[in-house]
């Protein structure tokens, strides 16, 4: 059975250019960015 992304810790941090980066440390290469923390998480 595959795990849902809700089963992982999602880290959201501000980026240097005023945007936000969301990533999952347990999944290499799994990251996204957005203008707000909620946008990055989505």
C-alpha distance matrix in Angstrom:
0.0 3.8 6.5 9.5 12.8 14.1 12.4 14.7 18.4 20.2 23.8 26.4 29.9 33.0 33.9 37.4 38.2 37.5 34.0 30.8 27.9 24.3 22.0 19.0 20.3 17.0 16.4 19.7 21.2 19.3 22.3 24.2 27.7 29.6 33.0 31.8 29.0 27.3 27.6 26.1 23.1 22.6
3.8 0.0 3.8 6.5 9.5 11.5 10.1 11.8 15.6 17.0 20.5 23.0 26.4 29.4 30.2 33.7 34.4 33.8 30.2 27.1 24.2 20.7 18.4 15.5 17.2 14.1 13.2 16.4 17.7 15.6 18.5 20.4 23.9 25.9 29.4 28.2 25.6 24.0 24.1 22.4 19.6 19.1
6.5 3.8 0.0 3.8 6.5 8.0 6.3 8.3 12.1 13.7 17.3 19.9 23.4 26.6 27.7 31.3 32.2 31.4 27.9 24.5 21.8 18.1 15.9 12.9 14.7 12.0 11.6 15.3 16.7 14.2 16.8 18.7 21.9 23.8 27.1 25.7 22.7 21.3 21.8 20.1 17.0 17.0
9.5 6.5 3.8 0.0 3.8 5.2 5.5 7.7 11.1 11.9 15.7 17.8 21.4 24.4 25.7 29.4 30.0 28.9 25.3 22.1 19.6 16.0 14.5 12.1 14.7 12.8 12.2 15.8 16.6 13.4 15.3 16.5 19.5 21.0 24.2 22.5 19.7 17.9 18.5 17.2 13.9 13.6
12.8 9.5 6.5 3.8 0.0 3.8 5.3 5.5 8.2 8.3 12.0 14.0 17.7 20.7 21.9 25.6 26.3 25.2 21.7 18.3 15.9 12.2 10.8 8.8 11.8 10.7 10.1 13.5 14.0 10.5 11.9 13.1 16.0 17.6 20.8 19.2 16.2 14.8 15.4 13.7 10.5 10.8
14.1 11.5 8.0 5.2 3.8 0.0 3.8 5.4 7.6 8.4 12.1 14.1 17.8 21.0 22.8 26.6 27.4 25.8 22.5 19.0 17.1 13.3 12.5 10.5 13.3 12.5 12.9 16.4 17.1 13.6 14.5 15.3 17.6 18.7 21.4 19.2 16.0 14.4 15.9 14.6 10.9 11.6
12.4 10.1 6.3 5.5 5.3 3.8 0.0 3.8 7.0 9.3 12.9 15.6 19.2 22.7 24.4 28.1 29.3 28.0 24.8 21.2 18.8 15.0 13.4 10.4 12.3 10.6 11.8 15.5 17.0 14.1 15.6 17.3 19.9 21.4 24.3 22.1 18.7 17.6 19.1 17.4 13.9 15.0
14.7 11.8 8.3 7.7 5.5 5.4 3.8 0.0 3.8 6.2 9.6 12.7 16.1 19.6 21.2 24.8 26.2 25.2 22.1 18.4 15.8 12.1 10.0 6.8 8.6 7.4 8.9 12.4 14.0 11.3 12.7 14.7 17.3 19.3 22.2 20.2 16.7 16.3 17.7 15.3 12.2 14.0
18.4 15.6 12.1 11.1 8.2 7.6 7.0 3.8 0.0 3.8 6.4 9.8 13.0 16.7 18.5 22.1 23.8 22.7 19.9 16.1 13.7 10.2 8.5 6.1 7.4 7.9 10.0 12.8 14.3 11.7 12.1 14.0 16.0 17.9 20.4 18.2 14.6 14.8 16.6 14.0 11.2 13.9
20.2 17.0 13.7 11.9 8.3 8.4 9.3 6.2 3.8 0.0 3.8 6.5 10.0 13.5 15.3 19.0 20.3 19.1 16.2 12.4 10.1 6.5 5.7 4.9 7.5 9.2 10.1 12.3 12.8 9.8 9.3 10.6 12.3 14.1 16.6 14.6 11.1 11.6 13.0 10.3 7.8 10.9
23.8 20.5 17.3 15.7 12.0 12.1 12.9 9.6 6.4 3.8 0.0 3.8 6.6 10.3 12.2 15.8 17.6 16.5 14.0 10.2 8.0 5.5 5.3 6.2 7.6 10.6 11.7 12.9 13.1 10.8 9.3 10.5 11.3 13.2 15.3 13.4 10.0 11.7 13.1 10.0 8.8 12.4
26.4 23.0 19.9 17.8 14.0 14.1 15.6 12.7 9.8 6.5 3.8 0.0 3.8 7.0 9.4 13.1 14.5 12.9 10.5 6.7 5.5 4.3 6.6 9.0 10.8 14.0 14.4 15.1 14.5 12.2 9.5 9.4 9.0 10.1 11.8 9.8 6.6 9.1 10.4 7.5 7.4 11.1
29.9 26.4 23.4 21.4 17.7 17.8 19.2 16.1 13.0 10.0 6.6 3.8 0.0 3.8 6.4 9.8 11.7 10.4 8.8 5.6 5.5 6.6 8.8 11.6 12.6 16.2 16.6 16.6 15.7 14.2 11.2 10.9 9.5 10.6 11.4 10.1 7.8 11.2 12.1 9.4 10.4 14.0
33.0 29.4 26.6 24.4 20.7 21.0 22.7 19.6 16.7 13.5 10.3 7.0 3.8 0.0 3.8 6.8 8.3 6.7 6.0 4.4 6.2 8.9 11.6 14.9 16.0 19.6 19.6 19.2 17.7 16.5 13.0 11.9 9.4 9.7 9.5 8.9 8.1 11.9 12.2 10.0 12.2 15.3
33.9 30.2 27.7 25.7 21.9 22.8 24.4 21.2 18.5 15.3 12.2 9.4 6.4 3.8 0.0 3.8 5.6 5.8 5.3 5.2 6.2 9.8 12.0 15.5 16.4 20.1 19.6 18.4 16.5 15.9 12.4 11.3 8.7 9.7 9.8 10.6 10.6 14.0 13.4 10.9 13.7 16.4
37.4 33.7 31.3 29.4 25.6 26.6 28.1 24.8 22.1 19.0 15.8 13.1 9.8 6.8 3.8 0.0 3.8 5.8 7.2 8.6 9.8 13.5 15.5 19.0 19.5 23.2 22.7 21.1 19.1 19.0 15.6 14.5 11.8 12.4 11.9 13.3 13.9 17.4 16.5 14.4 17.4 19.9
38.2 34.4 32.2 30.0 26.3 27.4 29.3 26.2 23.8 20.3 17.6 14.5 11.7 8.3 5.6 3.8 0.0 3.8 5.7 8.5 10.5 14.3 16.8 20.5 21.6 25.1 24.2 22.7 20.2 19.9 16.2 14.3 11.1 10.9 9.8 12.0 13.6 16.7 15.2 13.8 17.3 19.2
37.5 33.8 31.4 28.9 25.2 25.8 28.0 25.2 22.7 19.1 16.5 12.9 10.4 6.7 5.8 5.8 3.8 0.0 3.8 6.9 10.0 13.5 16.5 20.2 21.7 25.2 24.5 23.6 21.3 20.2 16.5 14.2 10.6 9.5 7.4 9.0 10.9 14.0 13.0 12.2 15.5 17.4
34.0 30.2 27.9 25.3 21.7 22.5 24.8 22.1 19.9 16.2 14.0 10.5 8.8 6.0 5.3 7.2 5.7 3.8 0.0 3.8 6.9 10.2 13.5 17.2 19.1 22.3 21.4 20.7 18.3 16.9 13.1 10.6 6.9 5.8 4.7 6.5 8.2 11.1 9.7 8.5 12.0 13.8
30.8 27.1 24.5 22.1 18.3 19.0 21.2 18.4 16.1 12.4 10.2 6.7 5.6 4.4 5.2 8.6 8.5 6.9 3.8 0.0 3.8 6.7 10.1 13.7 15.7 18.9 18.3 18.0 16.0 14.2 10.5 8.4 5.4 5.4 6.1 6.0 5.7 8.9 8.3 6.1 9.0 11.5
27.9 24.2 21.8 19.6 15.9 17.1 18.8 15.8 13.7 10.1 8.0 5.5 5.5 6.2 6.2 9.8 10.5 10.0 6.9 3.8 0.0 3.8 6.6 10.3 12.2 15.4 14.6 14.2 12.2 10.6 7.0 5.8 4.3 6.7 9.0 9.0 7.6 10.2 9.4 5.9 8.2 11.0
24.3 20.7 18.1 16.0 12.2 13.3 15.0 12.1 10.2 6.5 5.5 4.3 6.6 8.9 9.8 13.5 14.3 13.5 10.2 6.7 3.8 0.0 3.8 7.1 9.8 12.6 11.9 12.4 11.0 8.5 5.5 5.3 6.0 8.3 11.1 10.2 7.7 9.3 9.1 5.5 5.7 9.0
22.0 18.4 15.9 14.5 10.8 12.5 13.4 10.0 8.5 5.7 5.3 6.6 8.8 11.6 12.0 15.5 16.8 16.5 13.5 10.1 6.6 3.8 0.0 3.8 6.3 9.0 8.3 8.8 8.1 5.7 4.2 6.5 8.7 11.6 14.7 14.0 11.3 12.6 12.5 8.8 8.3 11.1
19.0 15.5 12.9 12.1 8.8 10.5 10.4 6.8 6.1 4.9 6.2 9.0 11.6 14.9 15.5 19.0 20.5 20.2 17.2 13.7 10.3 7.1 3.8 0.0 3.8 5.5 5.6 7.5 8.3 5.9 6.7 9.6 12.2 15.1 18.2 17.1 14.1 14.8 15.2 11.8 10.2 12.7
20.3 17.2 14.7 14.7 11.8 13.3 12.3 8.6 7.4 7.5 7.6 10.8 12.6 16.0 16.4 19.5 21.6 21.7 19.1 15.7 12.2 9.8 6.3 3.8 0.0 3.8 5.5 6.5 8.6 7.9 9.0 12.4 14.8 17.9 20.8 19.8 16.8 18.0 18.5 15.0 13.7 16.4
17.0 14.1 12.0 12.8 10.7 12.5 10.6 7.4 7.9 9.2 10.6 14.0 16.2 19.6 20.1 23.2 25.1 25.2 22.3 18.9 15.4 12.6 9.0 5.5 3.8 0.0 3.8 6.4 9.4 8.6 11.0 14.5 17.4 20.5 23.6 22.6 19.5 20.2 20.6 17.3 15.5 17.7
16.4 13.2 11.6 12.2 10.1 12.9 11.8 8.9 10.0 10.1 11.7 14.4 16.6 19.6 19.6 22.7 24.2 24.5 21.4 18.3 14.6 11.9 8.3 5.6 5.5 3.8 0.0 3.8 6.3 5.6 8.8 12.4 15.7 19.0 22.5 21.9 19.2 19.6 19.4 16.1 14.7 16.3
19.7 16.4 15.3 15.8 13.5 16.4 15.5 12.4 12.8 12.3 12.9 15.1 16.6 19.2 18.4 21.1 22.7 23.6 20.7 18.0 14.2 12.4 8.8 7.5 6.5 6.4 3.8 0.0 3.8 5.6 8.4 12.2 15.3 18.9 22.4 22.4 20.0 21.0 20.3 16.7 16.2 17.9
21.2 17.7 16.7 16.6 14.0 17.1 17.0 14.0 14.3 12.8 13.1 14.5 15.7 17.7 16.5 19.1 20.2 21.3 18.3 16.0 12.2 11.0 8.1 8.3 8.6 9.4 6.3 3.8 0.0 3.8 6.0 9.4 12.6 16.3 19.8 20.3 18.5 19.4 18.1 14.6 14.7 16.1
19.3 15.6 14.2 13.4 10.5 13.6 14.1 11.3 11.7 9.8 10.8 12.2 14.2 16.5 15.9 19.0 19.9 20.2 16.9 14.2 10.6 8.5 5.7 5.9 7.9 8.6 5.6 5.6 3.8 0.0 3.8 7.1 10.7 14.1 17.7 17.8 15.8 16.2 15.1 11.8 11.3 12.6
22.3 18.5 16.8 15.3 11.9 14.5 15.6 12.7 12.1 9.3 9.3 9.5 11.2 13.0 12.4 15.6 16.2 16.5 13.1 10.5 7.0 5.5 4.2 6.7 9.0 11.0 8.8 8.4 6.0 3.8 0.0 3.8 7.0 10.5 14.1 14.4 12.6 13.5 12.2 8.6 9.1 10.7
24.2 20.4 18.7 16.5 13.1 15.3 17.3 14.7 14.0 10.6 10.5 9.4 10.9 11.9 11.3 14.5 14.3 14.2 10.6 8.4 5.8 5.3 6.5 9.6 12.4 14.5 12.4 12.2 9.4 7.1 3.8 0.0 3.8 7.0 10.7 11.4 10.3 11.0 9.0 5.7 7.3 8.4
27.7 23.9 21.9 19.5 16.0 17.6 19.9 17.3 16.0 12.3 11.3 9.0 9.5 9.4 8.7 11.8 11.1 10.6 6.9 5.4 4.3 6.0 8.7 12.2 14.8 17.4 15.7 15.3 12.6 10.7 7.0 3.8 0.0 3.8 7.2 8.4 8.3 9.7 7.3 4.5 7.7 9.1
29.6 25.9 23.8 21.0 17.6 18.7 21.4 19.3 17.9 14.1 13.2 10.1 10.6 9.7 9.7 12.4 10.9 9.5 5.8 5.4 6.7 8.3 11.6 15.1 17.9 20.5 19.0 18.9 16.3 14.1 10.5 7.0 3.8 0.0 3.8 5.4 6.7 7.7 4.9 4.1 7.9 8.6
33.0 29.4 27.1 24.2 20.8 21.4 24.3 22.2 20.4 16.6 15.3 11.8 11.4 9.5 9.8 11.9 9.8 7.4 4.7 6.1 9.0 11.1 14.7 18.2 20.8 23.6 22.5 22.4 19.8 17.7 14.1 10.7 7.2 3.8 0.0 3.8 7.0 8.4 6.3 7.1 10.5 11.2
31.8 28.2 25.7 22.5 19.2 19.2 22.1 20.2 18.2 14.6 13.4 9.8 10.1 8.9 10.6 13.3 12.0 9.0 6.5 6.0 9.0 10.2 14.0 17.1 19.8 22.6 21.9 22.4 20.3 17.8 14.4 11.4 8.4 5.4 3.8 0.0 3.8 5.4 5.1 6.3 8.7 10.0
29.0 25.6 22.7 19.7 16.2 16.0 18.7 16.7 14.6 11.1 10.0 6.6 7.8 8.1 10.6 13.9 13.6 10.9 8.2 5.7 7.6 7.7 11.3 14.1 16.8 19.5 19.2 20.0 18.5 15.8 12.6 10.3 8.3 6.7 7.0 3.8 0.0 3.8 5.5 5.2 6.2 8.7
27.3 24.0 21.3 17.9 14.8 14.4 17.6 16.3 14.8 11.6 11.7 9.1 11.2 11.9 14.0 17.4 16.7 14.0 11.1 8.9 10.2 9.3 12.6 14.8 18.0 20.2 19.6 21.0 19.4 16.2 13.5 11.0 9.7 7.7 8.4 5.4 3.8 0.0 3.8 5.4 5.1 6.2
27.6 24.1 21.8 18.5 15.4 15.9 19.1 17.7 16.6 13.0 13.1 10.4 12.1 12.2 13.4 16.5 15.2 13.0 9.7 8.3 9.4 9.1 12.5 15.2 18.5 20.6 19.4 20.3 18.1 15.1 12.2 9.0 7.3 4.9 6.3 5.1 5.5 3.8 0.0 3.8 5.5 5.2
26.1 22.4 20.1 17.2 13.7 14.6 17.4 15.3 14.0 10.3 10.0 7.5 9.4 10.0 10.9 14.4 13.8 12.2 8.5 6.1 5.9 5.5 8.8 11.8 15.0 17.3 16.1 16.7 14.6 11.8 8.6 5.7 4.5 4.1 7.1 6.3 5.2 5.4 3.8 0.0 3.8 5.5
23.1 19.6 17.0 13.9 10.5 10.9 13.9 12.2 11.2 7.8 8.8 7.4 10.4 12.2 13.7 17.4 17.3 15.5 12.0 9.0 8.2 5.7 8.3 10.2 13.7 15.5 14.7 16.2 14.7 11.3 9.1 7.3 7.7 7.9 10.5 8.7 6.2 5.1 5.5 3.8 0.0 3.8
22.6 19.1 17.0 13.6 10.8 11.6 15.0 14.0 13.9 10.9 12.4 11.1 14.0 15.3 16.4 19.9 19.2 17.4 13.8 11.5 11.0 9.0 11.1 12.7 16.4 17.7 16.3 17.9 16.1 12.6 10.7 8.4 9.1 8.6 11.2 10.0 8.7 6.2 5.2 5.5 3.8 0.0
